[in-house]
Amino acid sequence: MTSPRAWLIWIVGVFAYLVAVSQRTSFGVVGLEATARFHASAAEISFFTVLQLLVYAALQIPVGVLVDRFGSRAMIAGGALLMGLGQLQLAFTATVPGGVLGRVLVGAGDAMTFVSVIRLVPLWFAPARVPLLTQLTGMSGQLGQLFSVVPFALILHAAGWTPAFLTLAAMAALAVVLVVVLLQDAPPGHPAPEPSQGLRATGVSLSRAWRQPGTRLGLWSHFTVQFSGTVFAMTWGYPFLISAQGLDTATVSALMALYVAAAIAAGPLMGSFVARHPLRRSTMVLLISAATAAAWAAVLLQPSRSPLWLLAGLVVVLAIGGPGSMIGFDFARTFNPAHRIGTATGIVNVGGFIAALMSIFLIGLALDALHLGGFSPEGLYSLGAFRIALSVQFLVLAGGAAAILITRRKVRRQMAAQGVIVPPLLRTLVRQRRLVAERRRTP
């Protein structure tokens, strides 16, 4: 546990996830170019990403079951292969059906990666390191998004569509080679994955993971804090900042880089908080949700274009949602036995992407409806149209927060039956303040 070999395994896994994130987010940078290349409407462009996320979300539970059975190595390598094929398809197609097929392949390959990489962490590292390394895994992978908004965007604008997507396909091929050569599923001596148990046993395992309230709390946590950043980074952030807010490409790239940097900086802090205050994880999720709603309200209620500092603040808050959503996986890990972690993690990972695909598609529909109805005479991607369309997110945030509160009650009842009582937050804060005051008075 926590040997040099473990760190090598983790680095290879993180690189594979980095590649997956770059493939996932690349389409968010090409929204305007894709509209021209495919001669598509806003709803059609949103459908590219919605279908990709739908495939990703639909495969999460099957992938969780399969990774528990076949191990991470086969799943990660297979996922990178599918993503490479998807980017090759996108590099040469100029039709909407061809582009959609490419994104479906990318979504399927992406779906096989994160759950498989996360499963490696508790198998190769000591338990005390797992919360922080889980955060670092998620945040290190976000460097892939930095690749998509800076080098990939530069290649796109300098060399064109086909060379840019061929670059992404080459990255996926490199990931396949590294995973096959260097990655190992578990340390020597660790029990091998259980042989095929049939559909009945698989259904029992899935049912037990779902009936565990902690798994559902993880799902709703991921649902609520992850989706808004995904909506922003994968589809509507780039058109919103350029067409509605009037920013130039360099400034938008800087804001997207800030998004990645803020997420990476917040990751270790979030991991440290979870390790030190495991009984307050859901409270942190609710605080991030409230901050997300407040940041969007501040931007969308502006009578005109928002100042750059306010847009930067929005980007930072959305970025914090990334490491915040990782708390959901910590719920899956702590409330499920080791042989069911992959299945539970797959269930949790469905949440944020279901919320994201619903929001992306509804925003696209709203933009088209406003334009066709004459409510956005300034253009399809005008500020007024975006102000209304992006408000869909408030409904998703409210619904997710309500589900967290309801599920948390069930989790705490279960914990109380096991002798673990979670004291009210206010009482805990008062007690901590008294302890700090007493320590200061003690000579």
N, C-alpha and C positions, 0 to 999 in steps of 0.2 A: 504494500500500500504506500502511495506517495513516493515511489522510487523514480530514478531517472527515466526508466522505461515508461512509467506512467505519464511523465511530463511529455515525452515524445508522442505517445498515443494521443494525449489531449491536444497537442499542437497540430497534429495531422487532422484530428476531428474538427478543430476550430477552423483550420484552413478550408476544409470541405464546406463548413457552414458559411464561411465568408464568401466562398464562390456561389453558394446557393442564394445568399442575400443579394449579391450583385446581379444574379440572373432574375431574381424576383422583382427588384426595384428598377431595373433598367427601363421598363416601359413607362415609368413615371416621368422620365426625362425626355421622352420622345413624343409626348402627347400632341404637340403642335405639328411635328413632322409626320406623325402617323395619320393625323387628320387629312393632311395633303396627300400622302402616299396612297392611302386606301380610299380617299374620297368619302370619308365617313362623317357621320354626325356625332354629337357629344354622347348620345346614348350608345351608339355603336362602339365608340372608343372606350367608353366605360365597360362595355360588355367584354372586351378583351381581358381586362383585369378581373371583372366579376367572375367570368367563367374560370379563369386561372385560380382564383381564390376558392371558388366553389369546388373545383377538383381537389385543391389542397385540403380544404376542410373535410370533404367527404372521405378522403383517404386517411385522415389522422387516426381514427380508431382501428381500421384494418392494419395500418402500418404499426401502431402500438402493439397489436397482437402478434404481428409477424416478427417484429424485432425481438420480442420476448422469446420467440421460438427459434429464429435463425441467426440472431446476433446482429451487431451493428455494422460489421465490415461489409457483408453482402448488401445490406440495405443502402448504405451510404454510397458505395460504388455504383449500384444500380441507379440510384437517384441522379448522380452526376452524369451518367451516360444518357439518361432521358433528357436532362436539361441541355446537354450538348446538342442532341438531335433537335430539340425544340428551337434552339438559337440558330442552327443551320437552316431550318425551315423558314424562320423569320428573315434570315439574311437575304433570301432569294425570292420570297413571295411578294406579290403586289396586290393581292386580293384579300378581302375581309375573311372569307372562309380559310384561306391558307394561313393568314396571320393568327386567327383563332386557334387553329390546330397547333401552331407553334407554341402559343401560350398555354394550351392544355398540357403539352408535353413538359413545358417548364414547370407548371404547377404540380404535375405528378411527381417529377423528380425532386422538386423542392419539398414536397410532403414527406418524402422518405428520409430527409436529412436531419432536421433538428431533433426530432424525437430520438433518433438513433444516436446522435452525438451526446445528448443529455443523458442517455442511459449509460454511457461509458463512465461518467463522473463518479457515481456511487460505487461502481465496481472496481475502480482503479485508485481511489483516494480515500483517506481516512474520513469518518463521518464529520468531524469538526470542520473540515475544509470544504465540505460539499456546498453549503449555501453560498459562500463567496465564489467558488469556482463555477457554480451554476450561473451566477450573475456575470462573471468574467467571460464565460462561454457565449452568453447572449450578446454582451456588449462588444466582444472582440469580433464576433461575426458581423456587427454593424459596420465594420470597416469596409465590408463589401458594398454597402450603400454609398460610402464615400467614393469608392471606385466608380460606381455608376453615375454619380453626379459631377465628378471632376474628369478623370481620364477618359471614361467612356463618352461623356458629353463632348470632350475635346476631339476625340477620334471621329465622332458622329459629324461634328461641324466642319472638321478639316478634311476628312477622307470620304465621308458619306455613310449611308445606311448600311450597305453590305459589309464593308470592312469593320465597322463598329460591332455588328452582331457576330461576325466571324471571330473577333477577339474574345467575346464571351464564350463562344463554343470552344476555343482553344483553352481557356481557363478551366472549363468543365473537364476537358480531356486530361489536363494535368492533375486535377483532383482524383480522377479515376486511377491513374497510375500510382499516385502517392498512397492512396487508401489500400489498394491491392498489395502493394509492396511492404508498407510499413505498419498498417493498423492491425491490431489484435483485439478480439472481442473481450477477453477477460484475462486476468493474471493467471500464471501457471497454478494449477491446483484448484482453481475455481470450478464448481460444478458446471458441466456443459448444459446448454439449453435443453429443456425437456423435449422429447420427441413429440411428433404430432399426436394430439389427443382427440382429434375429431371435432366436429362442429358443436356437439353438445357440451364438451368440456370448455371449448372456447367461449361459448355463450354463457356458461356459468361464471367463468372468470370475468368476462365483460360485465355481467349483471352485478357481481359483487363489487367491482370497482365503481359502477354507477350508483349502487345503493349506499355506498359510503358517503355521508354528507360532506366530508372533507374534500372529496374529489369534486363534487358539485360546487362547493365554495371556490375551489381553484378555477373551475370553468367560468363561473360568473365574474371572478376577479379578472381573469384574462379577457373576457368579453368586454368589460367596462373600460379598462384603462389602456388596452392595446390598440383598439380599432381606429381611434382618431388620428394617431400618428401614421398608421398604415394608409388611411385614406389620403392624408396629406402627402406622404412620401411616394406612394405608388401611382397615384392618378391625378388628383386635383390640386395639389400644392403648387406645382410648376405653372399650370395655366392661371391659377388664382394670383400668384405673385407677379407674373409677367403681364397678362392681359388686363386683370382687374386692378392690381396695385401699381402697374406701370413701371416695374423695376426692370433693369437690364439683365442680360444673361449672367454677367459676372457677379452681380449682387445676389442673384438667386442662387448661384452656385456657392457663394460664400455662406448664405443662410442655410443651405442644405448641409454644407460642411459643419456649420455650427450645430445643426441637429445631431449629426453623428458624434461630434466632440462632446456635446452635453450628455448624450446617452452613455458614452464611454465613461465620462467623469462620474455620472450618477450611479453607475453599476456597482462599483465597490462599496459606495456609501450605503446603497440599498441592501447589499449582501451583508454588510456589517450590522445594519439595523435588524435584519431578519434573524441573524445568529444571536444577537443580544436580547431581542424582545420578541420571541416567537409567539407570544400571546397577543401581540398588537399588530400582526400582519394585516388583518382585514381593515384595521383603522387606517393604516398607511394607504391601502388601496382606495378607501373612501376619500381621503384627503387629496390624493392625486386626481381622482375623478372630479372633485369640486374645483380644483385648480384648473383643470382642463376646460370645464364649463365656463369659469370666470374669464379665462384667457380668450376663448372664442367670443364671448359676449363683448369683451372690451374692443376686439377688432371689428366685429360685425356691426356694432352699434355706432361706430364712427360715422359722422355725417358725410365724410369724403374719404379719400385714400388715407390709410393709416401711416403714421410716422414710422421710420425704419426701426427705431428702438422698440416700438410696440410689437412689430412683426417679429423682431428678434426674441422678444419675451415669449410670444406665442410659440415660436419654434423650440425654445428651451423647455417650456412646459410640456409640449407634445413629445419631446425627446425623453423626458423623465418617465413618460408612460411606458416606454420600452422596458427598462429595468423594473418598473413597477409591475408590469404584467408577469415578470418572472416569479413573482411571489406565488402566483397560481401553481407553478410547478413544484414549489416547496410544499404547498398543501398536498399535492399528489404524492410526493415522496414521504411525508411524515405520517400520512393517514392510510398508507397501503403497504403491504409486505413487499419485499424485494422482488419476488417473482412476478409481481403484477405492476411494477413501476411503469413499464413501457405502455401497457394498456391504459393506466390511469393518466399518464402524461399525454397520450393521444387524445383522450376525452377532453382534458383541460385545453389543449392546443386548438381544439375546434372553436372555442368560444370567441376569441378575438377576431378570427378570420371570418366567421359567420357574420359578426357585427360589421366588419369592414366591407364585406361584399354587398350586404344589404345597403349600407350607407353609400357606397360608391355608385351603385346602380340607381338608387333613388335620387342622388344628386344629379346624375346625368339626365334622368327623366325630367327632373324639375327644370334644369337648364334648357332642355329642348322645348318643354311646354311653355316656359316663359318667353322664349324667343318666338315660337310659332304664334303665341297669343298676343304678340306685340308689346309685352311688358319689358323687353330689353332691346329697345331700338338701337342702343349703342353697339350691339353685337352679341353673339352667342355667349361669349365669356366676359360679359360686362360686370362691373362691380355690383350694380344693383341686382343682377340675376344671381351672382354668387352669394350675395348677402342673404337672399331668401333660401337658395338651394342648400347652402352649408348649414342652415339652421336645423336640418334633419337630425344632425348629430345630438342636439339637446334631448330629443326623444329617446335616443339609444342610451345616452348617459343616464337619464332618469330611470329607465327601465332596468338597466344593469345594476344601478345602486340599490333599487328596491329589492331585486333578486338576491343581492349580497346580504342585505339586512335580514331577509327571511331565512336564507340558508344558514347564516351565522348563528341564529338562534338554535337551530337543530344541532349544529356542531357543538355549541357550548353546552347544550343539554347532554349530549353524548359524553363530552369531557367531564361534566359534573358527575355523571354516573360512574366514571372511572376515578373520581376523587380529585380532579383538576378543576379548580374554581378560578374563573377569570374575574377579578374585581373590577368594578366600574372605573373607567379611565380617569374621571375627575378625582376619585378617592386616591387612586394611585399617584397622580400628579401631586396632590396635597401631601401625601406621605413622603414622596421623594424630596419635595421642597423642605419639609421638616428635617429630614435626615441631613440634607446639605447644610441647613442652618445649624444643626447640632454639631456637625463636624467643624464648622467654622468657629463655633464658640469653644470647642475643646482645645485646650492649650497643647 
